[in-house]
Amino acid sequence: MRPALLLAATALLAQAATNPRVSRAALVQVEQQLDRRIETAFPDNPFLLLSTTQGVYLEGYGAVFTAEVNLISAPAPSPFRPAFTREDVEKVRLKKLERVTALKGLLKEALVEAAASLAAVPPDEQIAIAVSLFYFRTWENTTGLPSQILIQAPRGVLVEYRARRISEQALEAALRIQEF
């Protein structure tokens, strides 16, 4: 009896290794949704998506998505444009500070939508989005600006919030937002 049990367990493990819990197609769907959300957030001066979103499922942890974004489209110094004044640099910094707040709201909404799309992720595992922010290090003033934003929450909480079974306060208590 034991050899049969061992054989069955080995077959199950082999199947799990070849058939991941979360399919690549499901991750791609969320990647594309997040890209569209970022690219269309501000039609007058859009976020610049510098790298398309990449997702991965980590067994026992959850789904993680990463992207790189420039918060605003700003002209770069060139031989045809004079150097930026202090006022120009400060305008860019203040606009980016506004956009950080907007980006965090956008990421929170995207997290909720991703949880709904990723039904194969267990409710106790995380959905996480990490966005690296681009800056022109040679001239931008990045005082008070993060270089990366990470937002995450258990999938079950996100699904409950989307179904309106928990309040926004309960969602906020479960969200973990970090700025680096």
QUIRA-V31021 format. One record per residue. N is the residue number from 1. PHI is phi in whole degrees, -180 to 180 (NA if undefined). Layout:
# QUIRA-V31021
N:PHI
N:PHI
This chain:
# QUIRA-V31021
1:NA
2:-62
3:-59
4:-67
5:-65
6:-63
7:-64
8:-65
9:-64
10:-63
11:-64
12:-64
13:-65
14:-65
15:-66
16:-63
17:-70
18:-91
19:-119
20:-62
21:-58
22:-110
23:-75
24:-62
25:-61
26:-66
27:-66
28:-62
29:-59
30:-68
31:-55
32:-67
33:-62
34:-67
35:-57
36:-62
37:-61
38:-67
39:-68
40:-108
41:-62
42:-134
43:-59
44:-73
45:-155
46:-69
47:-62
48:-101
49:-80
50:-86
51:-142
52:-63
53:-63
54:-123
55:-121
56:-147
57:-104
58:-111
59:-52
60:89
61:-113
62:141
63:-104
64:-126
65:-124
66:-130
67:-153
68:-122
69:-134
70:-100
71:-65
72:-143
73:-88
74:-124
75:-65
76:-94
77:-61
78:-153
79:-62
80:-94
81:-125
82:-65
83:-59
84:-70
85:-82
86:-60
87:-65
88:-62
89:-63
90:-68
91:-61
92:-63
93:-62
94:-65
95:-64
96:-68
97:-61
98:-60
99:-69
100:-60
101:-62
102:-64
103:-64
104:-63
105:-64
106:-61
107:-67
108:-63
109:-63
110:-65
111:-62
112:-64
113:-67
114:-62
115:-61
116:-68
117:-79
118:-109
119:-62
120:-76
121:-77
122:-59
123:-61
124:-87
125:-88
126:-88
127:-114
128:-134
129:-129
130:-119
131:-119
132:-90
133:-106
134:-93
135:-138
136:-81
137:-66
138:-77
139:-137
140:-77
141:-95
142:-101
143:-57
144:80
145:-104
146:-78
147:-97
148:-153
149:-122
150:-122
151:-130
152:-154
153:-164
154:-64
155:-57
156:-59
157:-65
158:-64
159:-66
160:-62
161:-65
162:-61
163:-82
164:64
165:-94
166:-132
167:-82
168:-63
169:-63
170:-66
171:-63
172:-57
173:-67
174:-88
175:-69
176:-122
177:-118
178:-125
179:-119
180:-118
